[in-house]
């Protein structure tokens, strides 16, 4: 759960905030972050604006525009109407 929260976060999250959100102790979160940092690129920052951050490369997703959607639907209708091959 900690890894998932960090994955979707866009900024540093305080470990105290994670502990409160998940209903566990601060030391539990600190231990989880220590273990996760063995596998994931987790950055910690001290201070008022600090916390922990999972550095990830996210793919930029885009949706189909109206013309692309219409083309895809036409192709799907054509495929659906093709005769089925019998083996």
PDB file of N, CA, C and O in Angstrom:
ATOM      1  N   UNK A   1       0.816  -1.187   0.000  1.00  0.00           N
ATOM      2  CA  UNK A   1       0.000   0.000   0.000  1.00  0.00           C
ATOM      3  C   UNK A   1       0.865   1.257   0.000  1.00  0.00           C
ATOM      4  O   UNK A   1       0.533   2.230  -0.677  1.00  0.00           O
ATOM      5  N   UNK A   2       1.961   1.252   0.744  1.00  0.00           N
ATOM      6  CA  UNK A   2       2.849   2.417   0.786  1.00  0.00           C
ATOM      7  C   UNK A   2       3.425   2.678  -0.598  1.00  0.00           C
ATOM      8  O   UNK A   2       3.468   3.822  -1.050  1.00  0.00           O
ATOM      9  N   UNK A   3       3.868   1.624  -1.270  1.00  0.00           N
ATOM     10  CA  UNK A   3       4.442   1.798  -2.606  1.00  0.00           C
ATOM     11  C   UNK A   3       3.414   2.377  -3.572  1.00  0.00           C
ATOM     12  O   UNK A   3       3.747   3.228  -4.396  1.00  0.00           O
ATOM     13  N   UNK A   4       2.180   1.925  -3.476  1.00  0.00           N
ATOM     14  CA  UNK A   4       1.127   2.430  -4.366  1.00  0.00           C
ATOM     15  C   UNK A   4       0.850   3.908  -4.107  1.00  0.00           C
ATOM     16  O   UNK A   4       0.700   4.682  -5.052  1.00  0.00           O
ATOM     17  N   UNK A   5       0.784   4.301  -2.857  1.00  0.00           N
ATOM     18  CA  UNK A   5       0.551   5.709  -2.524  1.00  0.00           C
ATOM     19  C   UNK A   5       1.701   6.564  -3.047  1.00  0.00           C
ATOM     20  O   UNK A   5       1.476   7.623  -3.633  1.00  0.00           O
ATOM     21  N   UNK A   6       2.932   6.102  -2.835  1.00  0.00           N
ATOM     22  CA  UNK A   6       4.084   6.855  -3.317  1.00  0.00           C
ATOM     23  C   UNK A   6       4.115   6.917  -4.838  1.00  0.00           C
ATOM     24  O   UNK A   6       4.516   7.931  -5.409  1.00  0.00           O
ATOM     25  N   UNK A   7       3.695   5.842  -5.497  1.00  0.00           N
ATOM     26  CA  UNK A   7       3.711   5.814  -6.964  1.00  0.00           C
ATOM     27  C   UNK A   7       2.819   6.910  -7.544  1.00  0.00           C
ATOM     28  O   UNK A   7       3.198   7.575  -8.508  1.00  0.00           O
ATOM     29  N   UNK A   8       1.649   7.097  -6.966  1.00  0.00           N
ATOM     30  CA  UNK A   8       0.702   8.066  -7.517  1.00  0.00           C
ATOM     31  C   UNK A   8       0.895   9.485  -6.982  1.00  0.00           C
ATOM     32  O   UNK A   8       0.237  10.414  -7.450  1.00  0.00           O
ATOM     33  N   UNK A   9       1.776   9.660  -6.021  1.00  0.00           N
ATOM     34  CA  UNK A   9       2.019  10.993  -5.466  1.00  0.00           C
ATOM     35  C   UNK A   9       2.864  11.813  -6.434  1.00  0.00           C
ATOM     36  O   UNK A   9       3.759  11.288  -7.096  1.00  0.00           O
ATOM     37  N   UNK A  10       2.572  13.084  -6.504  1.00  0.00           N
ATOM     38  CA  UNK A  10       3.324  13.985  -7.377  1.00  0.00           C
ATOM     39  C   UNK A  10       4.353  14.809  -6.618  1.00  0.00           C
ATOM     40  O   UNK A  10       5.096  15.585  -7.219  1.00  0.00           O
ATOM     41  N   UNK A  11       4.400  14.645  -5.306  1.00  0.00           N
ATOM     42  CA  UNK A  11       5.316  15.422  -4.487  1.00  0.00           C
ATOM     43  C   UNK A  11       5.707  14.594  -3.269  1.00  0.00           C
ATOM     44  O   UNK A  11       5.206  13.489  -3.063  1.00  0.00           O
ATOM     45  N   UNK A  12       6.599  15.140  -2.479  1.00  0.00           N
ATOM     46  CA  UNK A  12       7.026  14.456  -1.265  1.00  0.00           C
ATOM     47  C   UNK A  12       5.848  14.265  -0.317  1.00  0.00           C
ATOM     48  O   UNK A  12       4.987  15.136  -0.198  1.00  0.00           O
ATOM     49  N   UNK A  13       5.820  13.116   0.355  1.00  0.00           N
ATOM     50  CA  UNK A  13       4.783  12.823   1.349  1.00  0.00           C
ATOM     51  C   UNK A  13       5.484  12.577   2.678  1.00  0.00           C
ATOM     52  O   UNK A  13       6.457  11.827   2.751  1.00  0.00           O
ATOM     53  N   UNK A  14       4.990  13.202   3.701  1.00  0.00           N
ATOM     54  CA  UNK A  14       5.565  13.004   5.035  1.00  0.00           C
ATOM     55  C   UNK A  14       5.221  11.596   5.528  1.00  0.00           C
ATOM     56  O   UNK A  14       4.108  11.108   5.332  1.00  0.00           O
ATOM     57  N   UNK A  15       6.200  10.957   6.172  1.00  0.00           N
ATOM     58  CA  UNK A  15       5.971   9.611   6.691  1.00  0.00           C
ATOM     59  C   UNK A  15       4.902   9.624   7.785  1.00  0.00           C
ATOM     60  O   UNK A  15       4.158   8.654   7.933  1.00  0.00           O
ATOM     61  N   UNK A  16       4.821  10.702   8.542  1.00  0.00           N
ATOM     62  CA  UNK A  16       3.785  10.809   9.568  1.00  0.00           C
ATOM     63  C   UNK A  16       2.396  10.805   8.915  1.00  0.00           C
ATOM     64  O   UNK A  16       1.464  10.186   9.429  1.00  0.00           O
ATOM     65  N   UNK A  17       2.268  11.499   7.783  1.00  0.00           N
ATOM     66  CA  UNK A  17       1.001  11.522   7.049  1.00  0.00           C
ATOM     67  C   UNK A  17       0.642  10.129   6.540  1.00  0.00           C
ATOM     68  O   UNK A  17      -0.518   9.721   6.602  1.00  0.00           O
ATOM     69  N   UNK A  18       1.646   9.393   6.032  1.00  0.00           N
ATOM     70  CA  UNK A  18       1.405   8.012   5.585  1.00  0.00           C
ATOM     71  C   UNK A  18       0.944   7.144   6.751  1.00  0.00           C
ATOM     72  O   UNK A  18       0.010   6.355   6.613  1.00  0.00           O
ATOM     73  N   UNK A  19       1.597   7.290   7.891  1.00  0.00           N
ATOM     74  CA  UNK A  19       1.237   6.489   9.065  1.00  0.00           C
ATOM     75  C   UNK A  19      -0.203   6.765   9.488  1.00  0.00           C
ATOM     76  O   UNK A  19      -0.958   5.836   9.777  1.00  0.00           O
ATOM     77  N   UNK A  20      -0.578   8.030   9.524  1.00  0.00           N
ATOM     78  CA  UNK A  20      -1.953   8.380   9.908  1.00  0.00           C
ATOM     79  C   UNK A  20      -2.960   7.858   8.898  1.00  0.00           C
ATOM     80  O   UNK A  20      -4.017   7.349   9.271  1.00  0.00           O
ATOM     81  N   UNK A  21      -2.632   7.983   7.623  1.00  0.00           N
ATOM     82  CA  UNK A  21      -3.552   7.539   6.569  1.00  0.00           C
ATOM     83  C   UNK A  21      -3.775   6.035   6.614  1.00  0.00           C
ATOM     84  O   UNK A  21      -4.883   5.555   6.378  1.00  0.00           O
ATOM     85  N   UNK A  22      -2.714   5.295   6.919  1.00  0.00           N
ATOM     86  CA  UNK A  22      -2.808   3.833   6.913  1.00  0.00           C
ATOM     87  C   UNK A  22      -3.107   3.256   8.294  1.00  0.00           C
ATOM     88  O   UNK A  22      -3.299   2.047   8.425  1.00  0.00           O
ATOM     89  N   UNK A  23      -3.149   4.102   9.326  1.00  0.00           N
ATOM     90  CA  UNK A  23      -3.471   3.631  10.666  1.00  0.00           C
ATOM     91  C   UNK A  23      -2.389   2.777  11.287  1.00  0.00           C
ATOM     92  O   UNK A  23      -2.680   1.837  12.027  1.00  0.00           O
ATOM     93  N   UNK A  24      -1.139   3.100  10.989  1.00  0.00           N
ATOM     94  CA  UNK A  24      -0.010   2.366  11.563  1.00  0.00           C
ATOM     95  C   UNK A  24       0.942   3.363  12.210  1.00  0.00           C
ATOM     96  O   UNK A  24       0.736   4.574  12.123  1.00  0.00           O
ATOM     97  N   UNK A  25       1.978   2.853  12.855  1.00  0.00           N
ATOM     98  CA  UNK A  25       2.931   3.734  13.529  1.00  0.00           C
ATOM     99  C   UNK A  25       3.931   4.325  12.531  1.00  0.00           C
ATOM    100  O   UNK A  25       4.117   3.822  11.423  1.00  0.00           O
ATOM    101  N   UNK A  26       4.559   5.403  12.971  1.00  0.00           N
ATOM    102  CA  UNK A  26       5.601   6.049  12.175  1.00  0.00           C
ATOM    103  C   UNK A  26       6.740   5.070  11.899  1.00  0.00           C
ATOM    104  O   UNK A  26       7.262   5.018  10.786  1.00  0.00           O
ATOM    105  N   UNK A  27       7.125   4.294  12.916  1.00  0.00           N
ATOM    106  CA  UNK A  27       8.239   3.356  12.740  1.00  0.00           C
ATOM    107  C   UNK A  27       7.897   2.257  11.727  1.00  0.00           C
ATOM    108  O   UNK A  27       8.785   1.771  11.027  1.00  0.00           O
ATOM    109  N   UNK A  28       6.626   1.861  11.640  1.00  0.00           N
ATOM    110  CA  UNK A  28       6.213   0.885  10.625  1.00  0.00           C
ATOM    111  C   UNK A  28       6.423   1.457   9.235  1.00  0.00           C
ATOM    112  O   UNK A  28       6.947   0.778   8.352  1.00  0.00           O
ATOM    113  N   UNK A  29       6.013   2.709   9.037  1.00  0.00           N
ATOM    114  CA  UNK A  29       6.205   3.344   7.734  1.00  0.00           C
ATOM    115  C   UNK A  29       7.690   3.496   7.434  1.00  0.00           C
ATOM    116  O   UNK A  29       8.126   3.228   6.314  1.00  0.00           O
ATOM    117  N   UNK A  30       8.471   3.922   8.421  1.00  0.00           N
ATOM    118  CA  UNK A  30       9.909   4.080   8.213  1.00  0.00           C
ATOM    119  C   UNK A  30      10.540   2.746   7.806  1.00  0.00           C
ATOM    120  O   UNK A  30      11.379   2.706   6.907  1.00  0.00           O
ATOM    121  N   UNK A  31      10.141   1.657   8.464  1.00  0.00           N
ATOM    122  CA  UNK A  31      10.663   0.332   8.105  1.00  0.00           C
ATOM    123  C   UNK A  31      10.231  -0.067   6.701  1.00  0.00           C
ATOM    124  O   UNK A  31      11.032  -0.604   5.935  1.00  0.00           O
ATOM    125  N   UNK A  32       8.964   0.191   6.354  1.00  0.00           N
ATOM    126  CA  UNK A  32       8.472  -0.131   5.011  1.00  0.00           C
ATOM    127  C   UNK A  32       9.243   0.645   3.944  1.00  0.00           C
ATOM    128  O   UNK A  32       9.622   0.089   2.914  1.00  0.00           O
ATOM    129  N   UNK A  33       9.470   1.931   4.199  1.00  0.00           N
ATOM    130  CA  UNK A  33      10.201   2.759   3.240  1.00  0.00           C
ATOM    131  C   UNK A  33      11.641   2.268   3.109  1.00  0.00           C
ATOM    132  O   UNK A  33      12.185   2.236   2.005  1.00  0.00           O
ATOM    133  N   UNK A  34      12.257   1.889   4.217  1.00  0.00           N
ATOM    134  CA  UNK A  34      13.621   1.344   4.164  1.00  0.00           C
ATOM    135  C   UNK A  34      13.680   0.096   3.300  1.00  0.00           C
ATOM    136  O   UNK A  34      14.595  -0.058   2.491  1.00  0.00           O
ATOM    137  N   UNK A  35      12.713  -0.792   3.465  1.00  0.00           N
ATOM    138  CA  UNK A  35      12.682  -2.030   2.678  1.00  0.00           C
ATOM    139  C   UNK A  35      12.391  -1.730   1.209  1.00  0.00           C
ATOM    140  O   UNK A  35      13.030  -2.295   0.321  1.00  0.00           O
ATOM    141  N   UNK A  36      11.426  -0.840   0.950  1.00  0.00           N
ATOM    142  CA  UNK A  36      11.101  -0.481  -0.433  1.00  0.00           C
ATOM    143  C   UNK A  36      12.282   0.176  -1.138  1.00  0.00           C
ATOM    144  O   UNK A  36      12.462   0.005  -2.343  1.00  0.00           O
ATOM    145  N   UNK A  37      13.082   0.923  -0.393  1.00  0.00           N
ATOM    146  CA  UNK A  37      14.214   1.629  -1.006  1.00  0.00           C
ATOM    147  C   UNK A  37      15.304   0.668  -1.489  1.00  0.00           C
ATOM    148  O   UNK A  37      16.188   1.071  -2.245  1.00  0.00           O
ATOM    149  N   UNK A  38      15.250  -0.584  -1.063  1.00  0.00           N
ATOM    150  CA  UNK A  38      16.197  -1.582  -1.573  1.00  0.00           C
ATOM    151  C   UNK A  38      15.895  -1.938  -3.026  1.00  0.00           C
ATOM    152  O   UNK A  38      16.785  -2.347  -3.771  1.00  0.00           O
ATOM    153  N   UNK A  39      14.618  -1.778  -3.425  1.00  0.00           N
ATOM    154  CA  UNK A  39      14.187  -2.144  -4.773  1.00  0.00           C
ATOM    155  C   UNK A  39      13.832  -0.934  -5.621  1.00  0.00           C
ATOM    156  O   UNK A  39      14.088  -0.918  -6.825  1.00  0.00           O
ATOM    157  N   UNK A  40      13.245   0.078  -4.998  1.00  0.00           N
ATOM    158  CA  UNK A  40      12.754   1.242  -5.728  1.00  0.00           C
ATOM    159  C   UNK A  40      13.606   2.471  -5.441  1.00  0.00           C
ATOM    160  O   UNK A  40      14.285   2.542  -4.416  1.00  0.00           O
ATOM    161  N   UNK A  41      13.565   3.430  -6.349  1.00  0.00           N
ATOM    162  CA  UNK A  41      14.306   4.678  -6.202  1.00  0.00           C
ATOM    163  C   UNK A  41      13.492   5.651  -5.350  1.00  0.00           C
ATOM    164  O   UNK A  41      12.751   6.484  -5.871  1.00  0.00           O
ATOM    165  N   UNK A  42      13.644   5.529  -4.045  1.00  0.00           N
ATOM    166  CA  UNK A  42      12.919   6.383  -3.110  1.00  0.00           C
ATOM    167  C   UNK A  42      13.868   7.451  -2.593  1.00  0.00           C
ATOM    168  O   UNK A  42      14.968   7.157  -2.126  1.00  0.00           O
ATOM    169  N   UNK A  43      13.426   8.681  -2.684  1.00  0.00           N
ATOM    170  CA  UNK A  43      14.227   9.823  -2.254  1.00  0.00           C
ATOM    171  C   UNK A  43      13.597  10.377  -0.988  1.00  0.00           C
ATOM    172  O   UNK A  43      12.381  10.557  -0.916  1.00  0.00           O
ATOM    173  N   UNK A  44      14.423  10.645  -0.001  1.00  0.00           N
ATOM    174  CA  UNK A  44      13.910  11.277   1.209  1.00  0.00           C
ATOM    175  C   UNK A  44      14.532  12.658   1.334  1.00  0.00           C
ATOM    176  O   UNK A  44      15.683  12.886   0.961  1.00  0.00           O
ATOM    177  N   UNK A  45      13.734  13.568   1.871  1.00  0.00           N
ATOM    178  CA  UNK A  45      14.157  14.959   1.998  1.00  0.00           C
ATOM    179  C   UNK A  45      13.743  15.444   3.386  1.00  0.00           C
ATOM    180  O   UNK A  45      12.580  15.329   3.772  1.00  0.00           O
ATOM    181  N   UNK A  46      14.700  15.984   4.126  1.00  0.00           N
ATOM    182  CA  UNK A  46      14.421  16.486   5.469  1.00  0.00           C
ATOM    183  C   UNK A  46      13.868  17.907   5.388  1.00  0.00           C
ATOM    184  O   UNK A  46      14.030  18.597   4.382  1.00  0.00           O
ATOM    185  N   UNK A  47      13.224  18.322   6.452  1.00  0.00           N
ATOM    186  CA  UNK A  47      12.756  19.697   6.539  1.00  0.00           C
ATOM    187  C   UNK A  47      11.256  19.828   6.429  1.00  0.00           C
ATOM    188  O   UNK A  47      10.529  18.848   6.269  1.00  0.00           O
ATOM    189  N   UNK A  48      10.814  21.075   6.521  1.00  0.00           N
ATOM    190  CA  UNK A  48       9.384  21.385   6.515  1.00  0.00           C
ATOM    191  C   UNK A  48       8.682  20.863   5.262  1.00  0.00           C
ATOM    192  O   UNK A  48       7.583  20.316   5.351  1.00  0.00           O
ATOM    193  N   UNK A  49       9.309  21.027   4.098  1.00  0.00           N
ATOM    194  CA  UNK A  49       8.701  20.591   2.836  1.00  0.00           C
ATOM    195  C   UNK A  49       9.212  19.218   2.403  1.00  0.00           C
ATOM    196  O   UNK A  49       9.069  18.836   1.242  1.00  0.00           O
ATOM    197  N   UNK A  50       9.800  18.488   3.329  1.00  0.00           N
ATOM    198  CA  UNK A  50      10.383  17.190   3.009  1.00  0.00           C
ATOM    199  C   UNK A  50       9.397  16.042   3.110  1.00  0.00           C
ATOM    200  O   UNK A  50       8.187  16.234   3.235  1.00  0.00           O
ATOM    201  N   UNK A  51       9.954  14.846   3.052  1.00  0.00           N
ATOM    202  CA  UNK A  51       9.171  13.624   3.107  1.00  0.00           C
ATOM    203  C   UNK A  51       9.845  12.571   2.261  1.00  0.00           C
ATOM    204  O   UNK A  51      11.066  12.582   2.105  1.00  0.00           O
ATOM    205  N   UNK A  52       9.064  11.665   1.717  1.00  0.00           N
ATOM    206  CA  UNK A  52       9.600  10.633   0.830  1.00  0.00           C
ATOM    207  C   UNK A  52       8.899  10.727  -0.520  1.00  0.00           C
ATOM    208  O   UNK A  52       7.726  11.086  -0.617  1.00  0.00           O
ATOM    209  N   UNK A  53       9.656  10.395  -1.547  1.00  0.00           N
ATOM    210  CA  UNK A  53       9.151  10.474  -2.913  1.00  0.00           C
ATOM    211  C   UNK A  53       9.669   9.279  -3.687  1.00  0.00           C
ATOM    212  O   UNK A  53      10.853   8.951  -3.612  1.00  0.00           O
ATOM    213  N   UNK A  54       8.795   8.632  -4.425  1.00  0.00           N
ATOM    214  CA  UNK A  54       9.187   7.534  -5.297  1.00  0.00           C
ATOM    215  C   UNK A  54       9.428   8.107  -6.680  1.00  0.00           C
ATOM    216  O   UNK A  54       8.508   8.611  -7.323  1.00  0.00           O
ATOM    217  N   UNK A  55      10.663   8.027  -7.130  1.00  0.00           N
ATOM    218  CA  UNK A  55      10.994   8.553  -8.457  1.00  0.00           C
ATOM    219  C   UNK A  55      10.690   7.472  -9.499  1.00  0.00           C
ATOM    220  O   UNK A  55      11.305   6.406  -9.509  1.00  0.00           O
ATOM    221  N   UNK A  56       9.734   7.773 -10.368  1.00  0.00           N
ATOM    222  CA  UNK A  56       9.334   6.822 -11.412  1.00  0.00           C
ATOM    223  C   UNK A  56       9.237   7.540 -12.757  1.00  0.00           C
ATOM    224  O   UNK A  56       9.025   8.751 -12.820  1.00  0.00           O
ATOM    225  N   UNK A  57       9.394   6.777 -13.810  1.00  0.00           N
ATOM    226  CA  UNK A  57       9.190   7.275 -15.163  1.00  0.00           C
ATOM    227  C   UNK A  57       7.789   6.861 -15.584  1.00  0.00           C
ATOM    228  O   UNK A  57       7.538   5.685 -15.850  1.00  0.00           O
ATOM    229  N   UNK A  58       6.886   7.812 -15.644  1.00  0.00           N
ATOM    230  CA  UNK A  58       5.513   7.493 -16.050  1.00  0.00           C
ATOM    231  C   UNK A  58       5.368   7.752 -17.540  1.00  0.00           C
ATOM    232  O   UNK A  58       5.907   8.718 -18.081  1.00  0.00           O
ATOM    233  N   UNK A  59       4.633   6.873 -18.181  1.00  0.00           N
ATOM    234  CA  UNK A  59       4.333   7.085 -19.593  1.00  0.00           C
ATOM    235  C   UNK A  59       3.223   8.104 -19.709  1.00  0.00           C
ATOM    236  O   UNK A  59       2.260   8.088 -18.942  1.00  0.00           O
ATOM    237  N   UNK A  60       3.365   8.984 -20.668  1.00  0.00           N
ATOM    238  CA  UNK A  60       2.310   9.961 -20.894  1.00  0.00           C
ATOM    239  C   UNK A  60       1.247   9.316 -21.766  1.00  0.00           C
ATOM    240  O   UNK A  60       1.502   8.961 -22.917  1.00  0.00           O
ATOM    241  N   UNK A  61       0.061   9.170 -21.211  1.00  0.00           N
ATOM    242  CA  UNK A  61      -1.045   8.551 -21.923  1.00  0.00           C
ATOM    243  C   UNK A  61      -1.859   9.626 -22.628  1.00  0.00           C
ATOM    244  O   UNK A  61      -1.995  10.749 -22.141  1.00  0.00           O
ATOM    245  N   UNK A  62      -2.387   9.266 -23.761  1.00  0.00           N
ATOM    246  CA  UNK A  62      -3.295  10.184 -24.446  1.00  0.00           C
ATOM    247  C   UNK A  62      -4.484   9.389 -24.925  1.00  0.00           C
ATOM    248  O   UNK A  62      -4.381   8.186 -25.164  1.00  0.00           O
ATOM    249  N   UNK A  63      -5.602  10.053 -25.064  1.00  0.00           N
ATOM    250  CA  UNK A  63      -6.808   9.404 -25.533  1.00  0.00           C
ATOM    251  C   UNK A  63      -6.942   9.626 -27.030  1.00  0.00           C
ATOM    252  O   UNK A  63      -6.354  10.550 -27.591  1.00  0.00           O
ATOM    253  N   UNK A  64      -7.724   8.765 -27.666  1.00  0.00           N
ATOM    254  CA  UNK A  64      -7.975   8.925 -29.093  1.00  0.00           C
ATOM    255  C   UNK A  64      -8.818  10.167 -29.329  1.00  0.00           C
ATOM    256  O   UNK A  64      -9.716  10.486 -28.550  1.00  0.00           O
ATOM    257  N   UNK A  65      -8.511  10.865 -30.426  1.00  0.00           N
ATOM    258  CA  UNK A  65      -9.373  11.998 -30.769  1.00  0.00           C
ATOM    259  C   UNK A  65     -10.595  11.463 -31.507  1.00  0.00           C
ATOM    260  O   UNK A  65     -10.712  10.255 -31.714  1.00  0.00           O
ATOM    261  N   UNK A  66     -11.499  12.343 -31.903  1.00  0.00           N
ATOM    262  CA  UNK A  66     -12.771  11.923 -32.516  1.00  0.00           C
ATOM    263  C   UNK A  66     -12.549  11.145 -33.811  1.00  0.00           C
ATOM    264  O   UNK A  66     -13.209  10.131 -34.036  1.00  0.00           O
ATOM    265  N   UNK A  67     -11.629  11.604 -34.669  1.00  0.00           N
ATOM    266  CA  UNK A  67     -11.370  10.903 -35.938  1.00  0.00           C
ATOM    267  C   UNK A  67     -10.761   9.522 -35.706  1.00  0.00           C
ATOM    268  O   UNK A  67     -11.125   8.559 -36.380  1.00  0.00           O
ATOM    269  N   UNK A  68      -9.833   9.426 -34.752  1.00  0.00           N
ATOM    270  CA  UNK A  68      -9.222   8.129 -34.461  1.00  0.00           C
ATOM    271  C   UNK A  68     -10.252   7.156 -33.883  1.00  0.00           C
ATOM    272  O   UNK A  68     -10.238   5.967 -34.202  1.00  0.00           O
ATOM    273  N   UNK A  69     -11.121   7.657 -33.054  1.00  0.00           N
ATOM    274  CA  UNK A  69     -12.174   6.818 -32.473  1.00  0.00           C
ATOM    275  C   UNK A  69     -13.107   6.306 -33.560  1.00  0.00           C
ATOM    276  O   UNK A  69     -13.449   5.123 -33.580  1.00  0.00           O
ATOM    277  N   UNK A  70     -13.522   7.190 -34.467  1.00  0.00           N
ATOM    278  CA  UNK A  70     -14.408   6.785 -35.559  1.00  0.00           C
ATOM    279  C   UNK A  70     -13.735   5.743 -36.446  1.00  0.00           C
ATOM    280  O   UNK A  70     -14.373   4.770 -36.849  1.00  0.00           O
ATOM    281  N   UNK A  71     -12.460   5.933 -36.753  1.00  0.00           N
ATOM    282  CA  UNK A  71     -11.726   4.966 -37.580  1.00  0.00           C
ATOM    283  C   UNK A  71     -11.635   3.609 -36.896  1.00  0.00           C
ATOM    284  O   UNK A  71     -11.824   2.572 -37.531  1.00  0.00           O
ATOM    285  N   UNK A  72     -11.349   3.621 -35.611  1.00  0.00           N
ATOM    286  CA  UNK A  72     -11.255   2.366 -34.870  1.00  0.00           C
ATOM    287  C   UNK A  72     -12.593   1.637 -34.838  1.00  0.00           C
ATOM    288  O   UNK A  72     -12.636   0.415 -34.977  1.00  0.00           O
ATOM    289  N   UNK A  73     -13.678   2.371 -34.656  1.00  0.00           N
ATOM    290  CA  UNK A  73     -15.006   1.746 -34.651  1.00  0.00           C
ATOM    291  C   UNK A  73     -15.350   1.155 -36.017  1.00  0.00           C
ATOM    292  O   UNK A  73     -15.948   0.082 -36.092  1.00  0.00           O
ATOM    293  N   UNK A  74     -14.978   1.845 -37.096  1.00  0.00           N
ATOM    294  CA  UNK A  74     -15.210   1.293 -38.448  1.00  0.00           C
ATOM    295  C   UNK A  74     -14.435  -0.005 -38.642  1.00  0.00           C
ATOM    296  O   UNK A  74     -14.973  -0.979 -39.169  1.00  0.00           O
ATOM    297  N   UNK A  75     -13.195  -0.021 -38.226  1.00  0.00           N
ATOM    298  CA  UNK A  75     -12.375  -1.238 -38.358  1.00  0.00           C
ATOM    299  C   UNK A  75     -12.980  -2.373 -37.537  1.00  0.00           C
ATOM    300  O   UNK A  75     -13.008  -3.515 -37.995  1.00  0.00           O
ATOM    301  N   UNK A  76     -13.456  -2.080 -36.355  1.00  0.00           N
ATOM    302  CA  UNK A  76     -14.052  -3.120 -35.511  1.00  0.00           C
ATOM    303  C   UNK A  76     -15.319  -3.677 -36.142  1.00  0.00           C
ATOM    304  O   UNK A  76     -15.569  -4.879 -36.064  1.00  0.00           O
ATOM    305  N   UNK A  77     -16.127  -2.817 -36.768  1.00  0.00           N
ATOM    306  CA  UNK A  77     -17.341  -3.303 -37.456  1.00  0.00           C
ATOM    307  C   UNK A  77     -16.980  -4.197 -38.634  1.00  0.00           C
ATOM    308  O   UNK A  77     -17.622  -5.222 -38.860  1.00  0.00           O
ATOM    309  N   UNK A  78     -15.948  -3.809 -39.386  1.00  0.00           N
ATOM    310  CA  UNK A  78     -15.508  -4.626 -40.531  1.00  0.00           C
ATOM    311  C   UNK A  78     -15.054  -5.989 -40.041  1.00  0.00           C
ATOM    312  O   UNK A  78     -15.449  -7.014 -40.597  1.00  0.00           O
ATOM    313  N   UNK A  79     -14.244  -6.008 -39.023  1.00  0.00           N
ATOM    314  CA  UNK A  79     -13.736  -7.273 -38.486  1.00  0.00           C
ATOM    315  C   UNK A  79     -14.878  -8.139 -37.969  1.00  0.00           C
ATOM    316  O   UNK A  79     -14.890  -9.350 -38.187  1.00  0.00           O
ATOM    317  N   UNK A  80     -15.827  -7.527 -37.290  1.00  0.00           N
ATOM    318  CA  UNK A  80     -16.959  -8.278 -36.741  1.00  0.00           C
ATOM    319  C   UNK A  80     -17.789  -8.924 -37.845  1.00  0.00           C
ATOM    320  O   UNK A  80     -18.360  -9.995 -37.641  1.00  0.00           O
ATOM    321  N   UNK A  81     -17.862  -8.285 -39.012  1.00  0.00           N
ATOM    322  CA  UNK A  81     -18.682  -8.806 -40.114  1.00  0.00           C
ATOM    323  C   UNK A  81     -17.947  -9.763 -41.033  1.00  0.00           C
ATOM    324  O   UNK A  81     -18.560 -10.308 -41.950  1.00  0.00           O
ATOM    325  N   UNK A  82     -16.672  -9.986 -40.827  1.00  0.00           N
ATOM    326  CA  UNK A  82     -15.924 -10.934 -41.658  1.00  0.00           C
ATOM    327  C   UNK A  82     -16.411 -12.335 -41.370  1.00  0.00           C
ATOM    328  O   UNK A  82     -16.748 -12.664 -40.232  1.00  0.00           O
ATOM    329  N   UNK A  83     -16.449 -13.178 -42.422  1.00  0.00           N
ATOM    330  CA  UNK A  83     -16.843 -14.575 -42.175  1.00  0.00           C
ATOM    331  C   UNK A  83     -15.790 -15.280 -41.312  1.00  0.00           C
ATOM    332  O   UNK A  83     -14.590 -15.029 -41.427  1.00  0.00           O
ATOM    333  N   UNK A  84     -16.272 -16.149 -40.466  1.00  0.00           N
ATOM    334  CA  UNK A  84     -15.356 -16.864 -39.572  1.00  0.00           C
ATOM    335  C   UNK A  84     -14.721 -18.030 -40.317  1.00  0.00           C
ATOM    336  O   UNK A  84     -15.368 -18.713 -41.111  1.00  0.00           O
ATOM    337  N   UNK A  85     -13.468 -18.235 -40.045  1.00  0.00           N
ATOM    338  CA  UNK A  85     -12.730 -19.352 -40.672  1.00  0.00           C
ATOM    339  C   UNK A  85     -13.033 -20.633 -39.892  1.00  0.00           C
ATOM    340  O   UNK A  85     -13.033 -20.656 -38.661  1.00  0.00           O
ATOM    341  N   UNK A  86     -13.290 -21.694 -40.657  1.00  0.00           N
ATOM    342  CA  UNK A  86     -13.490 -22.988 -40.002  1.00  0.00           C
ATOM    343  C   UNK A  86     -12.270 -23.841 -40.219  1.00  0.00           C
ATOM    344  O   UNK A  86     -11.696 -23.856 -41.308  1.00  0.00           O
ATOM    345  N   UNK A  87     -11.882 -24.534 -39.210  1.00  0.00           N
ATOM    346  CA  UNK A  87     -10.688 -25.386 -39.306  1.00  0.00           C
ATOM    347  C   UNK A  87     -11.054 -26.819 -39.374  1.00  0.00           C
ATOM    348  O   UNK A  87     -10.175 -27.677 -39.458  1.00  0.00           O
TER     349      UNK A  87
END
